[in-house]
Amino acid sequence: MVSGGKSGQEGAPARGGAARTRGRPRSFDRATALEKALMAFWERGYEATSVSDLTRVMDIGAPSLYAAFGDKRSLFEEVVQVYGERYGSFGSRALAEEPTARAGVERMLREAAVEYTAPGRPHGCLVIHAAANCSTAEVEESLRERRNANIAAIEERIGADVSAGVLPPDTDAAALARYAGAVIQGMSQQARDGAGRAELAALAEIALAVWPRP
């Protein structure tokens, strides 16, 4: 395991440097700086985004970054939380609001085609993209847990439909959920590679064609 004290505290000043800034009034808007950090991590991934990259895009000095957000890993954890609330909640909403697992996954994939190609921001999913080439074990594990939790939520919904007779009793809920997860992760990468909304929507239609019928 790679300790957070190494990669996570990239460029961290001595304790005294952060302590000296503690009593000063903040000269920047924290929410605005956090959104800028989110966009940087979303565009470049965790590993490729350095502290100097962050201070440049956030328009703050390193002491201010550490005083307001902690180290790089702490900042990233907050970024992922905000991303999930602001940009990545469409999947959980679809599963919660639609009457069946199929309807929920259909809506999830259709909305992914829109969200992953939205103009004015990086394409794809931050939680999927940020894990690419990530050598910081704690970060990689945290992102994997989030992705697996999404798949588990799909599996739970499919299992409920099997129990209710909406899906055939021999439906492999785990495999079907992983299939849906693989599709949405692939859509994220396709969006990163330049696929447009219509292309991703067509991919979603093909993916739904394999869904079992009652």
C-alpha positions in Angstrom: 0.0 0.0 0.0 1.2 3.5 -0.8 0.8 5.7 2.1 -1.1 9.0 1.8 1.8 10.8 3.4 3.8 10.4 0.2 1.8 10.7 -2.9 -1.2 12.3 -1.1 0.9 15.1 0.4 2.8 16.0 -2.8 4.6 19.3 -2.3 3.2 19.7 1.3 4.9 22.5 3.3 6.2 22.0 6.8 3.5 22.0 9.5 4.5 25.5 10.5 3.8 26.9 7.1 0.2 25.8 7.2 -0.2 26.8 10.8 1.0 30.4 10.1 -1.9 30.8 7.6 -4.6 29.5 9.9 -5.5 32.8 11.5 -5.5 34.8 8.3 -8.8 35.6 6.5 -9.3 33.6 3.4 -8.6 35.7 0.3 -10.5 33.4 -2.2 -13.8 31.8 -2.6 -13.5 28.2 -1.4 -16.4 26.8 -3.5 -15.0 28.4 -6.7 -11.6 27.0 -6.0 -13.0 23.6 -5.4 -14.9 23.6 -8.6 -11.7 24.5 -10.5 -9.9 21.7 -8.8 -12.7 19.3 -9.8 -12.4 20.3 -13.4 -8.6 19.8 -13.3 -8.9 16.3 -11.8 -11.7 15.5 -14.3 -9.7 16.5 -17.3 -6.3 15.0 -16.3 -7.0 12.3 -13.7 -5.6 12.0 -10.2 -2.0 11.0 -10.9 -1.4 13.5 -13.7 -2.7 16.5 -11.8 0.1 17.9 -9.7 -0.1 20.4 -6.8 1.4 23.0 -9.0 -1.3 22.3 -11.6 -3.9 22.7 -8.9 -2.6 26.0 -7.5 -2.4 27.4 -11.0 -6.0 26.5 -12.0 -7.4 27.4 -8.5 -5.4 30.7 -8.5 -4.2 30.2 -5.0 -0.8 29.6 -3.4 0.2 26.2 -2.0 -0.1 27.3 1.6 -3.7 28.4 1.0 -4.5 25.1 -0.7 -3.1 23.1 2.2 -4.8 25.3 4.8 -8.2 25.1 3.1 -8.3 21.6 1.7 -5.5 19.6 3.3 -3.2 17.6 1.1 -3.8 16.6 -2.5 -5.5 13.3 -1.6 -7.9 15.1 0.8 -8.7 17.7 -1.8 -9.4 14.9 -4.3 -11.7 13.1 -1.9 -13.7 16.2 -1.5 -13.8 16.7 -5.2 -15.1 13.2 -5.8 -17.9 13.8 -3.2 -18.9 17.1 -4.9 -18.7 15.5 -8.3 -21.1 12.7 -7.2 -23.6 15.2 -5.9 -23.4 17.7 -8.8 -22.6 15.7 -11.9 -22.7 12.0 -11.2 -26.0 11.4 -9.4 -28.1 10.7 -12.5 -27.5 6.9 -12.2 -28.7 6.6 -8.6 -31.7 8.8 -9.4 -32.7 6.6 -12.4 -32.6 3.4 -10.3 -34.6 5.0 -7.5 -37.2 6.7 -9.6 -38.0 4.2 -12.4 -40.5 1.3 -11.9 -38.2 -1.5 -13.0 -34.5 -2.3 -13.2 -34.6 -2.2 -17.0 -36.2 1.2 -17.0 -33.7 2.4 -14.5 -30.7 1.2 -16.5 -32.2 2.4 -19.8 -32.6 5.9 -18.3 -29.1 5.7 -16.8 -27.5 4.9 -20.1 -29.5 7.5 -22.0 -28.6 10.2 -19.5 -24.9 9.0 -19.5 -24.9 9.7 -23.3 -26.0 13.3 -22.5 -23.9 13.9 -19.4 -20.7 12.4 -20.7 -20.7 14.6 -23.8 -22.0 17.9 -22.2 -20.3 21.0 -23.6 -18.1 23.2 -21.5 -16.6 20.6 -19.3 -14.5 17.4 -19.6 -16.1 14.4 -21.2 -16.7 11.1 -19.6 -16.9 10.3 -15.9 -14.4 11.6 -13.3 -14.6 8.5 -11.1 -13.8 6.3 -14.1 -11.2 8.5 -15.7 -9.3 9.5 -12.6 -8.4 5.9 -11.9 -6.4 5.6 -15.1 -2.7 5.0 -14.4 -3.3 5.8 -10.7 -0.5 4.4 -8.6 -1.7 5.8 -5.3 -3.3 2.7 -3.7 -5.7 4.5 -1.4 -7.1 6.6 -4.2 -7.4 3.6 -6.6 -9.2 1.6 -3.9 -11.6 4.4 -3.1 -12.6 4.9 -6.7 -12.9 1.1 -7.3 -15.2 0.9 -4.2 -17.4 3.7 -5.7 -17.7 1.9 -9.1 -18.4 -1.4 -7.4 -21.1 0.2 -5.2 -22.8 1.5 -8.4 -22.8 -2.1 -9.8 -24.1 -3.5 -6.5 -27.0 -1.0 -6.6 -27.9 -2.2 -10.1 -27.6 -5.8 -9.0 -29.9 -5.2 -6.0 -32.5 -3.6 -8.2 -32.3 -6.5 -10.7 -32.6 -9.0 -7.9 -35.8 -7.3 -6.6 -37.3 -7.6 -10.1 -36.4 -11.3 -10.3 -38.1 -11.9 -6.9 -41.2 -9.9 -8.0 -41.5 -11.9 -11.3 -40.7 -8.9 -13.5 -37.6 -10.8 -14.7 -37.2 -14.5 -15.3 -36.1 -16.6 -12.3 -33.0 -17.8 -14.0 -31.7 -14.2 -14.6 -28.1 -13.8 -13.5 -28.4 -10.6 -11.6 -24.7 -10.3 -10.8 -23.7 -10.8 -14.4 -26.3 -8.5 -15.8 -25.3 -5.7 -13.4 -21.7 -6.1 -14.3 -22.6 -6.0 -17.9 -24.5 -2.7 -17.3 -21.5 -1.4 -15.4 -19.1 -2.4 -18.2 -21.3 -0.6 -20.7 -21.4 2.7 -18.8 -17.7 2.6 -18.1 -17.1 2.0 -21.8 -19.4 4.9 -22.7 -17.2 7.1 -20.5 -14.1 6.1 -22.3 -15.8 6.4 -25.7 -16.8 10.0 -24.7 -13.2 10.7 -23.8 -12.1 9.4 -27.2 -14.5 11.8 -29.0 -17.7 9.9 -29.4 -20.7 12.2 -29.5 -24.1 12.0 -27.8 -25.8 10.3 -30.7 -23.1 7.6 -31.0 -23.3 6.9 -27.3 -27.1 6.8 -27.4 -26.9 4.2 -30.2 -24.5 2.1 -28.1 -27.0 2.3 -25.2 -29.8 1.0 -27.5 -27.7 -2.0 -28.5 -26.8 -2.8 -24.9 -30.4 -2.8 -23.9 -31.3 -5.3 -26.6 -29.7 -8.1 -24.5 -31.9 -7.4 -21.5 -34.0 -10.5 -20.5 -37.7 -10.4 -21.0 -40.3 -11.7 -18.5 
